[in-house]
């Protein structure tokens, strides 16, 4: 496990080390944890650029959070609720397919590491089209969350569709691969996933259109409307 060198993380590592040393006296616990080989690694102090991957995510959250809050004055409880909802949005992003089964459209998300399963949000009516002056305090919290989701999810999908330089050949999409479909109309924490069933190469041999099957329908889509999952993309490249 990797994290920055914050005092809270260092203190947590110290407490966990003491708890672990007292627990290893139990032979049953020792047998269960012997194969885990979990260690906590810290980046150098005062060097946040060493954590480029998670620092980039933090920067994206701060940027969009400033945009959606603007001149809103939220109470401590309201701001805590907004942050919890934003955390749910971030932890719902797809990382990799859970299995290679063609009929399985489930994906691995950060929520699986937190609660053991994907995060679910109850469907609600969108408030983006309503005037902010007509909203109650609770509806204002929902409105801010929806605006953040629209900005952040679009930014996240753009990072998945970044074009590599001509010296780096991007791996082609293959049949059976789980992909993310770009859909700006989805509510917070919802992602549209599908399996590629067929590729349609053009006259030059390059594949620009594929047939995608979701849990409810089957249709053709250009590859510019699809996103390869991050871990799946890295594994294919390697």
C-alpha positions, 0 to 999 in steps of 0.5 A: 500500500502506498500513500503520502507521508502525512502525519495521520498515515504515519500514525495509522501505520504505527498503530497498525504495527503495534496491533499486528505485533500483539495479534501475531501471537495467535497462531490462527491469525498468523496462518491467515496473514502469512500469505498476504505480505501487505506493507505500507510504503511512504513517499518522501516528505514534502514531495507530493509529486511522487504520488502523481497518480493519486495527486492528479485525482485530488487536483481534478476533484478540487478543480471541479469542486471550486467550479460547482460551489462558486458563491454557495455558502454551505454549512458543515453538515451540508459540505460533509454530505457533498464530500461523501457524495463526491467520494461515492462518485469517485469510488464508482468508476470502473477499473477492470472487468470482474470476469472474462464471461461474455454475459458478465457486465460487472466491473471492479471499482474502488468501492469493492476495496472499501465495502466489498461490492459496487456502490449503489445509489437510488435513482432520483429526478435530476435537478439540473434544469431547475433554478437554484433559487427555488431549491431547498437546502437538501436539493441544493446539495443534490444540485451541487453533486449532480453538477460535479458529476457532470464535470468530473465524469466527462473529464475522467472519460476524456482521460481514458480516451487520450490519444497516444503519440505516433510512436506508441501503437494503441492496442486494438479493441477485441471481441469479448472485451468489456468497454465503457460507453460514453453516455453524458445522460447517466445519473451520478455513480452510473456507468454504461458498460458493454461487451464488444461482440464484433469488429467492423474493419474499414477498407483500409483494414482499420477498425473504427466501428464495433458492435457492442452488447449491453445488459439490455440492448445491442447496437453499433458504435464508433470506437470514439464513443467507447473507452477501454477500462484502465487496467484492461488497457494496460494489460493488453499493452503489456 
